[in-house]
Each structure stands twice: as structure tokens, then as C-alpha cells.
Amino acid sequence: MSKNAIIYSFHTQKSKKVAEKVIDAIGKDKIDVINAEELTTESIEKYDNFIISAPTWFDGELPNYWDEFLPDLEEMDLSKKTFAIFGLGDQKGYPENFCDAIGLMAEILEGCGAKIVGETSIEGYNYESSKAQRGNVFVGLAIDQENQARLTKKRVSDWVEKIKEEFFN
């Protein structure tokens, strides 16, 4: 049986709330929780499937805690690992790099051999560009708590159903 983990920063407010919605939708007994700020290579080696939070900071950047772990991550063979990525962005405040961190993380993980699952439609969003977009989909779940908070619960629920098919079947 596969081992599943969700990784997010315990010190963020909005990402933490979305992560908690993801955990509730999956079931607390089916996934372990890891603080992104305490992530180690041993944590990655221990699990098969991951849901990770990659909120976009500033003008399309990864959060500091991911930047600090990337050198270790990029040295790992992730060819037997599966990742689903969600991230928060602001379509109106930062329309030129909406949820870029999702795309940045996907590229890094794929470069290490990981399988990425959980793409979602770009329909219903209004932004200029995003590194998370590939064709007509985002490579993960894009959440805009600033402008579309009322859509978050359904978006998370629909996305988790897709993830469950990959992680638990």
C-alpha cells in the first residue's frame, strides 16, 4: 500500500486553510502531514505520493522554504514518486504570473523524474500568463483566495477526487 503525504507551511494562513480542506477531503487517516519548513530528504524518501503547496510569492517566485530545500530536492531520484501540486495566486494583483509557483515546482519535480498528476482546467480564471498553464490546463490546482474564495471549496473537492484516483487505486 502506498504512503501519502501533504507538504505545506504550517506558518502560512491562506495556504494552510486550503491544505486543511484538502486533508479533510482525502481523510485525515489516509495522509500524513509534513511542515514544508522542516522538510528533509528522508521525508521525501519515506513516501510514494505527495500533495504539495506551492503558493506564488511576489512576482512569480517560490516561497523561501522551497528555495532553501531545492538544492537537496534536485539531487534526488523521484522516478518512483507521484506529486500533485496546488498553489495560491492573485489574478488581479499579479495577472502576469498567476500561480507561477505551481509551474516552477512541476518543472523541478519532473526534472527529477517525478510523475505529476492533478491538472485542472483554466476555465473560470482571468489572468495574463502563468507558468502553471500547459495548453488549456493548469499542471495543478490554482486557487485565488483574494478574488475567488467562494470557488475554493468546490475546486478543492473536485481536484481531490482526481487525486484519490491516482493515489488510492
C-alpha positions as CSV (number, residue, x, y, z in Angstrom):
1,M,0.0,0.0,0.0
2,S,1.3,3.4,-0.9
3,K,2.3,6.0,1.6
4,N,0.9,9.5,1.1
5,A,1.9,12.9,2.5
6,I,0.8,16.5,2.1
7,I,3.5,19.2,2.5
8,Y,2.7,22.8,3.3
9,S,4.0,25.6,5.5
10,F,2.3,25.5,8.9
11,H,3.1,29.2,9.2
12,T,1.0,30.5,6.3
13,Q,-2.6,31.4,6.7
14,K,-4.3,31.0,3.3
15,S,-2.2,28.0,2.1
16,K,-2.7,26.3,5.4
17,K,-6.5,26.7,5.2
18,V,-6.6,25.3,1.7
19,A,-4.3,22.4,2.8
20,E,-6.7,21.7,5.6
21,K,-9.6,21.5,3.1
22,V,-7.5,19.0,1.1
23,I,-6.8,16.9,4.1
24,D,-10.4,16.9,5.1
25,A,-11.5,15.8,1.6
26,I,-9.0,13.0,1.5
27,G,-9.4,11.8,5.1
28,K,-7.0,12.6,7.9
29,D,-6.3,8.9,8.3
30,K,-5.1,8.5,4.7
31,I,-2.4,11.1,4.5
32,D,0.5,12.3,6.7
33,V,1.2,16.0,7.2
34,I,4.6,17.5,6.8
35,N,5.7,21.1,7.6
36,A,7.4,22.4,4.4
37,E,9.8,24.4,6.6
38,E,11.1,21.2,8.2
39,L,11.3,19.1,5.1
40,T,14.2,16.7,4.7
41,T,15.3,14.3,2.0
42,E,14.3,11.4,4.4
43,S,10.8,12.8,4.4
44,I,10.7,12.5,0.6
45,E,12.2,9.1,0.5
46,K,9.7,7.8,3.1
47,Y,6.6,8.4,0.9
48,D,5.3,7.4,-2.5
49,N,2.7,10.1,-3.2
50,F,2.7,13.8,-2.3
51,I,0.4,16.7,-2.4
52,I,2.4,19.9,-2.1
53,S,1.5,23.5,-1.6
54,A,3.4,26.0,-3.8
55,P,2.0,29.5,-3.3
56,T,3.3,32.1,-5.6
57,W,5.2,34.9,-3.8
58,F,6.0,38.3,-5.1
59,D,6.4,38.4,-8.9
60,G,6.2,34.7,-9.6
61,E,8.6,33.2,-7.1
62,L,8.6,30.1,-4.9
63,P,8.4,30.7,-1.1
64,N,11.7,30.8,0.7
65,Y,11.2,27.5,2.4
66,W,11.0,25.8,-1.1
67,D,14.0,27.7,-2.3
68,E,16.1,26.5,0.6
69,F,15.2,22.8,0.0
70,L,15.6,22.9,-3.8
71,P,19.3,22.0,-3.9
72,D,18.6,18.8,-1.9
73,L,15.5,18.0,-3.9
74,E,17.2,18.5,-7.3
75,E,19.7,15.8,-6.3
76,M,17.0,13.2,-5.7
77,D,15.7,10.5,-8.0
78,L,12.0,10.9,-7.9
79,S,11.2,8.5,-10.7
80,K,9.0,6.3,-8.4
81,K,7.2,9.3,-6.8
82,T,3.9,11.0,-7.7
83,F,3.2,14.6,-6.9
84,A,0.0,16.7,-7.1
85,I,0.6,20.5,-6.7
86,F,-1.8,23.2,-5.5
87,G,-0.9,26.8,-5.2
88,L,-2.3,30.2,-4.4
89,G,-2.1,33.3,-6.5
90,D,-3.8,36.6,-7.2
91,Q,-5.2,37.0,-10.7
92,K,-5.9,40.7,-10.3
93,G,-2.9,41.8,-8.3
94,Y,-0.4,39.7,-10.2
95,P,-2.0,38.8,-13.5
96,E,1.3,38.3,-15.4
97,N,2.5,35.5,-13.1
98,F,-0.7,33.9,-11.7
99,C,0.2,30.8,-9.7
100,D,3.7,30.6,-11.4
101,A,5.0,28.6,-8.4
102,I,2.9,25.6,-9.4
103,G,4.6,25.5,-12.8
104,L,8.0,26.1,-11.3
105,M,7.6,23.2,-8.9
106,A,6.2,20.9,-11.6
107,E,9.3,21.6,-13.8
108,I,11.7,20.9,-11.0
109,L,9.9,17.7,-9.9
110,E,9.6,16.4,-13.5
111,G,13.4,17.2,-14.0
112,C,14.0,14.7,-11.1
113,G,11.8,12.1,-12.8
114,A,8.6,12.6,-10.8
115,K,5.1,12.0,-12.2
116,I,2.8,15.0,-11.9
117,V,-0.9,14.5,-11.6
118,G,-4.0,16.6,-10.8
119,E,-4.2,19.0,-13.7
120,T,-7.2,21.4,-13.8
121,S,-9.0,23.5,-16.3
122,I,-8.1,27.1,-16.9
123,E,-11.7,28.0,-17.3
124,G,-13.2,30.5,-14.9
125,Y,-9.9,32.3,-14.3
126,N,-8.9,35.7,-15.7
127,Y,-5.1,36.4,-15.8
128,E,-2.5,37.3,-18.4
129,S,0.0,34.5,-18.1
130,S,1.0,31.6,-15.8
131,K,3.9,29.2,-15.7
132,A,1.4,26.7,-14.3
133,Q,-0.5,26.7,-17.6
134,R,0.1,24.0,-20.2
135,G,-2.3,24.2,-23.1
136,N,-5.8,24.5,-21.7
137,V,-5.0,23.3,-18.2
138,F,-3.0,24.1,-15.1
139,V,-0.5,21.5,-14.2
140,G,-2.0,21.6,-10.7
141,L,-4.8,23.3,-8.7
142,A,-4.8,27.1,-8.9
143,I,-6.5,28.8,-6.0
144,D,-7.2,32.6,-5.8
145,Q,-8.4,33.3,-2.3
146,E,-8.1,37.1,-2.9
147,N,-10.7,37.2,-5.7
148,Q,-12.5,33.8,-5.9
149,A,-12.6,32.5,-2.4
150,R,-16.2,31.3,-2.9
151,L,-15.0,28.8,-5.5
152,T,-12.2,27.2,-3.4
153,K,-14.3,24.6,-1.6
154,K,-15.6,23.1,-4.9
155,R,-12.3,23.4,-6.7
156,V,-10.6,21.6,-3.9
157,S,-13.3,18.9,-3.7
158,D,-13.2,18.2,-7.5
159,W,-9.4,18.2,-7.5
160,V,-9.1,15.8,-4.6
161,E,-11.4,13.3,-6.3
162,K,-8.9,13.2,-9.2
163,I,-6.0,12.8,-6.8
164,K,-7.7,10.0,-5.0
165,E,-7.9,8.0,-8.3
166,E,-4.1,8.4,-8.7
167,F,-3.1,7.8,-5.1
168,F,-5.5,5.3,-3.8
169,N,-6.4,3.0,-6.7
